[in-house]
Amino acid sequence: MSRSYKELAVSSIRALQPYQPGKPISELEREYGVSNIIKLASNENPLGPPPAALRALQSSAQDLALYPDGNGYELKQALAARHDVAPDSITLGNGSNEVLVLLAEAFLQPGLEAVYSQYAFAAYPIAVQCTGATARVAPAFGAGADMPLGHDLKAMSKLVNEKTRLIFIANPNNPTGSWLPATALRSFLESLPDHVVAVVDEAYWDYVDEPDYPDTTQWLGEFPHLVVTRTFSKAFGLAGLRIGYSVSSVEIADVLNRVRQPFNTSIPAQDAALAALGDSQHLRQSVAVNNKGLQLLGEGLDAMGIKCPPSVCNFVLADFERPVGEIFEALLRAGIIVRPVANYGLPNHLRISIGLKEENQRLLEALGSIIARGTPA
Ligand code: PMP
């Protein structure tokens, strides 16, 4: 009788659902035979990588026979200057996703708990479950709230107990696009017991331009239990290189440094990230293109009667008020990849990343004709 290796896997891993990424362009080409595809599914930067990063990549190619500087000295120096913190408080990761996993590995184990919100970014449940710890999921605000589907900090507070070690707050959150103002977040952090490490995930920070939206990297002096994560994958346009980081107390960074693999970020990733930090023009342009796109998509969808909760990110969450499977399929056949979010418990929504103007217009036209055709019935 052949052995089941799935049965041999530890029970917390057997229970995992794998992360569902956006459909790759090459897969759509293979499966549907369509060309001229646009991908508005993974919140990538439609302008591409910063030119300065491309130049840095060319020269880093010469060093590829060498292991990277596992400590990422130069990049940490630049990030420390950017956030006005000590270099030793930075932890580099293979995407900020890896830093989230390091945090879970470092602070959780069976018998301990982590808290996050309903509709919070899908990496949190995976990271928590892998450790065998228990996830406590707080109900999010309802669709009619001021911040529809956003994190309800009071509900999250209620789940904190003596077993809680980690709390994940996405500000802003993916896939809802919702955000938390400084005042509410500050009093929440003040209220947390000191055995709880608070992770504020700011992957979309550079896109947000709201008067009361905080830069929590500036709060580290006040909150020793705070860890802020950022990424080069979104506004900095380097998702393919996989590089992100956290800023925390030196003590927490030291703990994370014990867990991480010795060479977790590559030479090209470190070099390109360093160059990207210096390419402020590309960053400004990326944010400007996103702002215009958010407006165009929001208005265009609204004109079709499709509502989106307010988003401060590089995507919108479109509510079709009925299951979206067939609309998603019809868009694929039109060569447009967006992201269904039924895995988040949102079967009536599609998450649509902001693209270039012509991509946003093509999406709106395709959706318009799908809806006009009455496809699906
Ligand atoms: N946090 C949030 C809220 C995200 O949406 C993402 C990417 N989808 C990440 C973290 C991880 O991004 P990366 O690993 O590319 O830095």
Residues whose N, C-alpha, C, O or C-beta is under 5 A from the ligand:
A	BS01	PMP	N94 G95 S96 N97 F121 A170 P172 N174 D201 A203 T231 S233 I243 G244
